[in-house]
């Protein structure tokens, strides 16, 4: 019995759906490189332990907008 798909497999599946199965592997590799670089530049974001001041808390607000919502 196999377990649920890994996050990497799920991302690949989404990329294949959006961009086609031929482009998905290259896009997944590119995305993985971007995420590795982000992690390298921001290792403090994955540290375990007490909450850090630079992390989001209940006092923060985040606004998410999408281009098709602009009128």
C-alpha positions in Angstrom: 0.0 0.0 0.0 1.3 3.4 -0.9 0.8 6.5 1.2 -0.6 9.8 0.1 1.4 11.6 -2.6 4.3 13.7 -1.4 4.0 17.5 -1.6 6.6 17.5 -4.4 4.4 15.0 -6.4 1.3 17.0 -5.8 3.0 20.2 -7.0 4.2 18.3 -10.1 0.6 17.1 -10.7 -0.7 20.7 -10.5 2.0 22.0 -12.8 1.2 19.2 -15.3 -2.5 20.2 -15.2 -1.7 23.9 -15.6 1.1 23.7 -18.1 1.0 20.3 -19.6 2.9 17.1 -18.9 5.8 18.0 -21.2 6.6 21.3 -19.4 5.9 20.1 -15.8 9.3 18.5 -15.0 11.3 21.5 -16.0 8.9 23.9 -14.2 9.0 21.7 -11.1 12.8 21.7 -11.2 12.9 25.5 -11.6 10.4 26.0 -8.7 12.4 23.7 -6.5 15.5 25.8 -7.2 13.7 29.0 -6.3 12.5 27.4 -3.1 15.9 26.1 -2.2 17.4 29.6 -2.8 14.7 31.2 -0.7 15.4 28.8 2.1 19.2 29.4 1.8 18.6 33.2 2.1 16.0 32.8 4.9 17.0 29.9 7.2 15.4 31.6 10.2 12.0 31.0 8.7 12.3 27.2 9.3 13.9 27.3 12.7 12.1 25.4 15.4 11.7 26.7 18.9 10.2 29.7 20.5 8.2 32.1 18.3 10.4 34.7 16.7 9.5 38.3 16.5 9.7 38.3 12.7 7.1 35.6 12.3 3.4 36.2 11.7 1.3 36.3 14.8 -2.4 36.9 15.6 -1.6 40.6 15.5 -0.6 40.6 11.9 -2.9 41.1 8.9 -2.3 39.8 5.4 -4.1 41.1 2.4 -4.3 38.7 -0.6 -5.6 40.1 -3.8 -6.1 38.8 -7.3 -5.9 40.7 -10.6 -9.4 39.7 -11.6 -10.8 41.3 -8.5 -9.8 44.8 -9.5 -12.7 46.9 -10.9 
